[in-house]
Amino acid sequence: MAKQAYATSSLVIGYALCSSLLAIINKYAITKFSYPGLLTALQYLTSVAGVWTLGKLGLLYHDPFNLQTAKKFAPAALVFYLAIFTNTHLLKHANVDTFIVFRSLTPLLVAIADTAFRKQPCPSKLTFVSLVTVLGGAVGYVMTDSGFSLTAYSWAVAYLVTITTEMVYIKHMVTNLGLNTWGFVLYNNLLSLIIAPVFWFLTGEHLSVFRAIESRGQSWFELDAFVAVSLSCVFGLLISFFGFAARKAISATAFTVTGVVNKFLTVAINVMIWDKHASSFGLVCLLFTLAGGVLYQQSVTSKGNSPMQREAVAKQGKADNDTTELDEEKQSLVSSPKDSNV
C-alpha cells in the first residue's frame, strides 16, 4: 500500500508540475506564435514521434497501433481534441483569470457526471464543501477583473462543456479499453493529429499561416517563437504521460481538482509578468480556491472502494493469476517489452 501511495503521489505531482508550467508556456507561445491550431498539432506530432522513437530504442513499451482499437478510441480522441482546441482559443482571446474560473467550474460538474454516469459514490460532505470553496474562490477572483469579451466568453463556455465531457469520458476509456499508459498517449495524439487539419480549414487558420509566411518572406523564422513552441511541445509529451497515468490512479473529480489547484502557479506568474490581473481581494479569493483544493479528498476513500482497487479485484476474479496484469503494474515505466509485467 505504501509503494502504491508513493507511486500515485509521484504521478499526481508530475502531472501538477507539467500542467502548471504548460499553461504558462502555452500562454507565452500563443503570444509569440498566434496559431493555436498549428501549435497543438505540433504538440501532437512531438508526442507521437517521441513515443514511437523511445519505443524503438527500447526505453518504453507501448501497445501496437491497430485500426480496430483506433476505431474504439476515436470518439475519445475527438473529445480530447475539442477540449484542447477550445482551451488554446480561450487562452488566445481571454486573460488567465477567465481561463481559471471556467477551469474551476469543472470539478462540480465532473463530480455530478461521475456519480450519474460512472456510478461512483456521491462525494462526502467534506468533498462537497471543498468543491464549493474552489468554485466560490475562483468566482470571487475573476469578479475583480472586468476584462471580458463576448468572444472570450463564447470560447470559455465551449471549453467548459468540452473539458467536463473529456474528464469523464476519457476516464471511462482509460478504465475499460485496456491499453497501457504509453499506448493511450500514442493513440490519443496520433488520432488528434489526424483530426487537426479539419479544424485548420474550418477556422481558416491555414490562410493566416500562409499570409504570415508570404508577408515575412525570408525573415519568417523567429528564435523566441521557436523556443516557446519547442518548450510547449516537450511539455505536451510529458503531460500526456502524467495525465493518463494520473487518470488511472485517481478519480476523475480528483484529477480535475488537481488541475484547478495547478493554476495557482499560473496566476502567481501572471501577476508578475502581465498588467491585467485581479486586485488584492482577488488574490485572497485565489487562496480560498487553493484551500478548497487542499481540503478536497477523493470521494472514494473507504477500503476496497478506490478505482484501482476495484479494477484489480475485478481482474483477479476474471483471469488466472499468471495472466492478470493489474492497473498499478501497467502504470509503471518499463525499459523493454519483456519487463512490462514487472
N, C-alpha and C positions, 0 to 999 in steps of 0.2 A: 504493500500500500504506500509506503514511504517513497519507494522508487517511482511508482506511478504518479504520486502527487508532485514529485520533483520534476518529472517529465512534463506533466501538464503545466506546471508553473513556468517552466522554461519556454514552452510553446507560446503561452499567453504573453510572457514578457517579450519574446521575439516579435510576436505579432504587434504588440503595443508600440515597440520602438519603430518598426517598419512603417506602421500605419501613421504614426505621428510625423515622422520625417518625410514620408512620401507625400503627405498633404502639403507640407511646406515646399518640398521640391517641385511638386506639380504646379503649385501656385506661381512659383518663380519661373518654371518652364513655360507656362502658358503666357506669362508676361513677356518673355523673350521670344517665344515661338507660338504665335497665336493661332494654332491649328489643332484644336483638341482632338479631332478625329484621327488625324495623322499621328499625333503624339501617342495616343492609346494604341494605335496599330503598331507603332514601333515597339511599344512595351510588350505587346503580344508576341511580336516576332522575336524579340530578345529572349523571352521566356521559353518559347518553343525551341529556338536554336540552342539555348543554354541547357535545357533538359535533354535534348537529343544528343548533344555533344558530350555532356557528362555521362550519359548512359553508355555511349560508345566507348568512352575511356574507362568504363567500369567503376566510376566513382559513385554512381547511384543506379537504382533499378526502377524502371517504370513499366507499367503494363503496355504491351504492344498495341499499336493503333489498329483497330479494325472497324469496318463500316457498320456492322451490326451494333456495336457498343456506341459508336458515334451517333447513330440514329436515336438511340435511347437518351443520350446525353444532350442532343441538340436543343431541346426546349430550355434546359438549364443554362446552356451556353448563351442562348438568346436573351434570357432574363439577366444574366450576368453582364452581357454586353450593354444592354439598355441601362443598367444601373451605373456602369462606368461612363457611358455616353452622357447621361443626364448629369452625372457628378461633375465631369470636366466642363460641361457647358455652364453649369451653375457657378463653378469657380471662375469661369471667364467673365460672367455677367454680374456677379454679386461679390460682396466682400466676404471675408472669412466668417464674420459674425452670423450672417444669414445662413451660410452653409452649416454652421454648428447648431443653430437652433433647429433646423429641419432634420439634421442628423440625430439630434437629441430626442426628437419626437418618435423615433422608430422603436425604442425598447418597449413602450407600452403597446404599440400595435403588434410587434412581434410576439410579445407575451400572450396577447389575445389570440393571435393566429396559432401559436404553439399549442395553446390549450384547446382551441376549437378544431384544428385540422390534424395536428400531430398527436392528439390525445395525451399531452403532457399534463402533469398535475397543476392545479391552479397555484399561482405564486403565493407564498406566505405573506402574512401581514407586513413583516419587515421588508420583504422584497417589494411589495406594492408601494410602501411608504418611500423606499429608496428610489423607485422609478418615478414617482410623483415629484420627489425632490429634484431629480435630474431634470425633469421636464420644466418644473417651476423655475429653477435656477437659470436654465437656458433661455426661457421666455423672458424672464426679467432682464437678462443680459442684453438681449437683442432689442428690447423695448427702449433702451437708452440710445440706440442708433437709428437714425431716420433715413439712412442711405439706401432706400429700397426703390425698386422699379418694377413695372409690370412684367418686363421680360425676365428679370431675375426671379420674381415670384412664380412665374409660369414654369421655369426650369426647376425651381425649388419644389413645387407641388409634384411635378413629374418625377423628380428624384425621390421624394418621399414615398410615392406609390411603388416605384420600381425597387428601391432598396429594401422596403418591407417585404415585398414578394420574394426578392432574391435571398434574403436572410433565412426565410422559412423553406423555400423550395430547394435551394442548394443544400441545406441541411438534410432534407429528405433524400436527395440524390446521393450525398456523401454516405448516408447511413445504409442505403439499400442497393447501390449499384455494384459495390464490391471491388472497386479499383483501389490501388494503393495511393498514397499521397501524391507522388510524382506523376502517377497515371492521370489523376484528376487535373494536375497542373497542365500536363500535355494536352489532354482533350479540351479543357476549358479554353486555353489560349489559342490553340490551333483552330478550333471552331469559331472563336471570336474573331480571329484574323481573317477567316473566310467571309464572315458576315460584314466586316468593316467597310469594304468598297461600296456596298449597297448604300450605306448611310453617307458616305462621302458624296455620292451623286444626289441623294435625296436632299441633303442640306446645301449642296452647291459649294462645299469646301474645296473640291478639286479645282474649281475655277479660280478661287482665291490663291491657291498654291501656284497655279500656272502664271497668274498675273504677277505675283510677287517675284517669281523667278525671272520673268521677262523684264520687269522694271529694274531689277538689280543687276542684271547682266552677269559680268564676271565676279562681282562682289557679293554674290548671294550667300556665301559661306560666312557665318559669324561664330567666333570662338565661344563667346559666352552662351549663346543659344545651344551650341553643340554640347558644351559641358552640362548644361541644365537638362537637356534631353537625354544625354547618356546616363546621368545620375538617376533620372526618373525611370529609365529602362532597367537599370540594375536593381533598384529597389522594387520595381514591379515584379521581377523574378523572385526576390526574397519574400515579398508579401504573399505571392502565390503559394509558396510552400507553407509559411507560417499560418496563413489564413486558412487553408484547407486542413492542416493538422490541428489547429485550434478548434475548428468546427467539429471535428471528431471527438475532441477531448471534453468539450463543454456544451451546454445547451445553446440554442440559437439566441435566446434572450441574453444570456451571459456574454456571448460573443458580441452581441450588439452593444451592450453596455460598455464592454471593454473598448470598443471603437469610439464611443462617446467620450469616455474619460481620456482617451488618447489626444483629444482635441485641446486639452489643457496646454500641452507644449506648443501646439499650433498657435493658440491665442497668445501665449507669452511672447513668442517671436513676432506675432502680428503687431503687438503693442510696440515692440521695439523698432520695427522696420517700416510700418505703414502709418500714415497720418489719419486714416479712417478707422477708428475703433471706439469702443464704448467708454463711458466715463468711469470714475472710481466706483460708483454704485454698481455699474455693470460688471466690474471685476469682482466685487463682492458676490454678486449673483453667480458668477462663474465658480467661485469657491463652493457655493451650495451645489452646483452641478457636480463638481468633483467629489464633494462629500456624499452625494447620492450614489455615485459610482462605487465609492469605498464601502458604503453601507449595504450595497446590493449583495445578496447571497444567492447562489444558484438555487432555483426553485425546487430542484430535486436533490435533497441532501440526505435523506434517510438511507440507511444501509441497504444496498442492493437495488436502489432505485435510480442511480445515475445512468445516463445514457450508455456509457461504456460498459458498466456492469451488466445492464440488461442485455446488451448485444452479446457480451461474452457468454452469459448463461444460455441465451437462445442458441448460439452457435454450438456450444458444448452439447446441448440436447439434440441437435440435428445431425451432428457429424461425429466420426470417430476421433479419438484424441490425436492420432497420428496424422490426420489430415486437416484438423481445425487450425485456422490462423486467426488469433484474436486481434481486435482493433488496435490494442496498445502495441502489438508487435508490428503491425503494418504502419504505425506512425513513425517508427524509428528510421533514421537514415541508414542505408545499407551500403556497404562498399562494393558488393558484387551480387549478381542474381543468386548465387549459391548460398549466400549468407542471409537471404531475405527472411528466413524463418527463425533467425536468432533473436 
